[in-house]
Amino acid sequence: MTCKEETTPFSFNLPSLPSASDDHFAGFLWNRVLDGGVRDNIFDYGKGLANGAISVANGVGNFFSQAYRQLSGDPQAELEGQAFDYGLQEVVTNPTVRTEINKYLFQEGTDLKNYTSENIGRVIGRTATGIILRPLGAIATIGDIGKAMENGSDYIKAAVFGED
């Protein structure tokens, strides 16, 4: 007695796709395609692009909220402005401060955990939106830096990724 295969009217008996050796890039890429890793990276990149464009809008809002605080005479905003001026003066005149900032930027730039598909998409989304909406890109970056300083968070990351 033979066993009959059950098939639906629209099913096909396709062979499964073979895996490849991870010893070379083509094999590694093929296995990532089979596992769905490439698809996930593409979707994460698209999500990062959208988040980058949205962060420009948030940065513009941060800029105008900072401007309102300055114009309304908020004493905390005045102190933050003085701290920003002092910090900028230190960067311009003190080579030790510049060296430390360069070390920090190099460390962040070489840290591979920062190179996710979503982070890359976010940076490109912010950059592309800032270029398309020229003055708003610069305003958003300034607003994000001001908001980061207000919150006491990392203003360099805020300039690159945006402040949420």
C-alpha positions as CSV (number, residue, x, y, z in Angstrom):
1,M,0.0,0.0,0.0
2,T,1.5,3.3,-1.0
3,C,1.0,6.6,0.9
4,K,-0.5,9.3,-1.2
5,E,0.8,12.9,-0.7
6,E,-1.8,15.4,0.3
7,T,-1.8,18.5,-1.8
8,T,-4.1,21.4,-2.1
9,P,-5.1,22.7,-5.5
10,F,-2.6,25.6,-5.3
11,S,0.3,23.9,-3.6
12,F,3.6,23.0,-5.3
13,N,6.2,20.6,-4.1
14,L,9.2,22.8,-4.4
15,P,12.5,21.7,-3.0
16,S,13.8,23.6,0.0
17,L,16.6,26.0,-0.7
18,P,19.9,24.8,0.4
19,S,22.1,26.6,2.9
20,A,25.6,27.7,1.9
21,S,28.9,27.7,3.7
22,D,29.6,30.9,5.8
23,D,33.2,30.8,4.8
24,H,32.7,33.4,2.1
25,F,30.5,36.5,1.8
26,A,28.2,35.1,-0.8
27,G,27.4,32.1,1.4
28,F,26.9,34.4,4.5
29,L,24.6,36.7,2.5
30,W,22.6,33.8,1.1
31,N,22.1,32.3,4.6
32,R,20.9,35.7,5.9
33,V,18.4,35.9,3.0
34,L,17.1,32.4,3.9
35,D,16.8,33.3,7.6
36,G,15.0,36.6,6.9
37,G,17.8,38.7,8.3
38,V,18.2,40.8,5.2
39,R,14.5,41.4,5.1
40,D,14.5,42.5,8.8
41,N,17.5,44.9,8.1
42,I,15.6,46.5,5.2
43,F,12.5,47.1,7.3
44,D,14.7,48.4,10.2
45,Y,16.4,50.8,7.7
46,G,13.0,52.0,6.5
47,K,11.9,52.5,10.1
48,G,15.1,54.5,10.8
49,L,14.5,56.7,7.7
50,A,11.0,57.5,8.9
51,N,12.2,58.2,12.5
52,G,14.9,60.4,11.1
53,A,12.4,62.5,9.2
54,I,10.2,62.7,12.2
55,S,13.2,63.7,14.4
56,V,13.7,66.8,12.2
57,A,10.2,67.9,13.0
58,N,10.8,67.3,16.7
59,G,14.1,69.2,16.4
60,V,12.3,72.2,14.9
61,G,9.8,72.1,17.8
62,N,12.7,71.9,20.2
63,F,14.3,75.0,18.6
64,F,11.1,77.1,18.9
65,S,10.5,76.0,22.4
66,Q,14.1,77.0,23.3
67,A,13.6,80.3,21.5
68,Y,10.4,80.9,23.4
69,R,12.1,80.1,26.7
70,Q,14.9,82.6,25.9
71,L,12.5,85.3,24.8
72,S,10.2,84.9,27.8
73,G,13.0,85.6,30.2
74,D,13.3,82.1,31.8
75,P,16.2,82.3,34.2
76,Q,17.1,78.7,33.6
77,A,17.4,79.3,29.8
78,E,19.7,82.3,30.5
79,L,22.0,80.0,32.6
80,E,21.9,77.4,29.9
81,G,22.8,80.0,27.3
82,Q,25.8,81.1,29.4
83,A,26.9,77.5,29.8
84,F,26.7,77.0,26.1
85,D,28.7,80.1,25.4
86,Y,31.3,79.1,27.9
87,G,31.5,75.5,26.4
88,L,31.8,76.9,22.9
89,Q,34.6,79.2,24.0
90,E,36.4,76.3,25.7
91,V,36.2,74.2,22.4
92,V,37.5,77.1,20.4
93,T,40.4,78.1,22.7
94,N,41.4,75.0,24.7
95,P,43.2,72.2,22.7
96,T,42.7,69.7,25.6
97,V,38.9,70.0,25.2
98,R,39.1,69.5,21.5
99,T,41.3,66.5,22.0
100,E,38.8,65.0,24.4
101,I,35.9,65.6,22.0
102,N,37.8,64.1,19.2
103,K,38.6,61.0,21.3
104,Y,34.9,60.7,22.2
105,L,33.8,61.0,18.6
106,F,36.4,58.4,17.5
107,Q,35.2,56.1,20.2
108,E,31.5,56.5,19.3
109,G,32.4,56.2,15.6
110,T,34.3,52.9,16.0
111,D,31.7,51.3,18.3
112,L,30.0,48.7,16.1
113,K,26.8,48.7,18.2
114,N,26.0,52.1,16.7
115,Y,26.0,50.7,13.2
116,T,22.5,49.1,13.2
117,S,20.3,49.3,10.2
118,E,17.9,51.5,12.1
119,N,20.6,54.0,13.3
120,I,22.0,54.2,9.8
121,G,18.5,54.8,8.4
122,R,17.9,57.5,11.0
123,V,21.0,59.4,10.3
124,I,20.3,59.3,6.5
125,G,16.7,60.2,7.1
126,R,17.7,63.2,9.2
127,T,20.3,64.3,6.7
128,A,18.0,63.9,3.6
129,T,15.1,65.7,5.3
130,G,17.5,68.4,6.4
131,I,18.8,68.8,2.9
132,I,15.4,68.9,1.3
133,L,14.0,71.3,3.9
134,R,17.3,73.3,4.0
135,P,16.8,75.8,6.8
136,L,14.7,73.4,8.9
137,G,17.6,70.9,9.0
138,A,19.9,73.3,10.6
139,I,17.2,74.6,12.9
140,A,16.3,71.1,14.0
141,T,20.0,70.3,14.8
142,I,20.3,73.5,16.9
143,G,17.0,72.7,18.6
144,D,18.1,69.1,19.4
145,I,21.4,70.3,20.9
146,G,19.6,72.9,23.0
147,K,17.1,70.3,24.3
148,A,19.9,67.8,25.1
149,M,21.7,70.5,27.1
150,E,18.5,71.3,28.9
151,N,18.0,67.7,29.8
152,G,21.7,67.1,30.6
153,S,22.0,64.4,28.0
154,D,24.6,63.9,25.3
155,Y,24.4,66.8,22.9
156,I,26.7,65.3,20.3
157,K,24.4,62.2,19.9
158,A,21.5,64.6,19.8
159,A,23.0,66.5,16.9
160,V,23.5,63.3,15.0
161,F,20.4,61.2,15.9
162,G,18.1,63.8,17.3
163,E,16.7,64.4,20.8
164,D,13.5,62.5,21.6
